[in-house]
C-alpha cells in the first residue's frame, strides 16, 4: 500500500508541479515578454521618431534660415 501511495503521490506531485510551473512560467514569460516588447518598441519608436524629427526639423530650419536670411541680406546689400 505504501508503494502504491508513494507512486500515486509522486506521479500527482510531478504532474501538478510540472503543470503549475509550466503554466506559471508560460503566463509570466508571455506577460513579461509582451510588456517588455511593447515597452521597448514604444520607447524605441518614440526615441527614434523624436530624434529623427528633431534632427530633420533642425537641419531644415537651419538650412532654410541660412538660405533665406543669407539671400535676403545678400540681396539687400547688393541693392545698396
MODELLER restraints for C-alpha pairs under 7 A, 6 or more apart:
rsr = mdl.restraints
at = mdl.atoms
